[in-house]
Amino acid sequence: MAAELDTAMILAAGLGTRMRPLTDDRPKPLVELSGRTLLDRVLDRLSRAEFSRAVVNVHYRAELIEAALQERASPAIEISDERDLLLDTGGGVSRALQLIDRDSFLIHNSDSVWVEGVSDNLGRLREFWDPERMDCLMLLALSGSSIGFEGNGDFVMSPSGRLRRRPEREQAPFVFTGVSIAHKRMFADPPDGAFSLNVLWDRAIERDRLFGIRLDGFWMHVGTPDALSESEHALRSNL
């Protein structure tokens, strides 16, 4: 394992409005999927993949996430506090950079779950990552065979892995899983305050430095009660 890829940033600060009423009394990362919270599922995967550190941002019901994380032994966890202002995905990572001492690091949404195929997907991301050519490397799933995604897809991928946005009024085969490797250079000169990672991805596309690989397995975006039920059924069926 490359020493430069032992740190992850987990996005856990959202309001979870689409998951209501399950998030009326808890943040979405603490919603349980088949007896395990979404956040623990992410941290379990990171621990198995030998990520030694994780930075977790918090906002809504932050004290509940902090209490839950005190029970974790691995990976070592630091909190990026957004109680004062919810910063969206890009702003949240930008604030957390002061806690990340690596040039390259993983970004992982807390509601991204998958069943592995033949190969380990985080390992494949590490192997494909090339910071000389890339500002960001995304893990992508097929839009037509994933749970919790509706739409026409996000990206078109070239044979080399280079990504482009879905053309307007067209279908694209791939959807972003919420998991990527990023280099700190992507966050140079960021917008002020709250902003989406989409702003930085578009800059990377303009520089031909946004890449992707296809997930080997079955992806679930657990963002709504319906997607939670579908995902529980999928896990029971051993997909």
Secondary structure, 3 states (H helix, E strand, C coil): CCHHHCEEEEECCCCCHHHCCCCCCCCHHHCEECCEEHHHHHHHHHHHCCCCEEEEEECCCHHHHHHHHCCCCCCEEEEEECCCCCCHHHHHHHHHHHHCCCCEEEEEECCEEEEECCCCHHHHHHHHCCCCCCCEEEEEEEHHHCECCCCCCCEEECCCCEEEECCCCCCCCEEEEEEEEEEHHHHCCCCCCCCCHHHHHHHHHHCCCEEEEECCEEEEECCCHHHHHHHHHHHHCCC
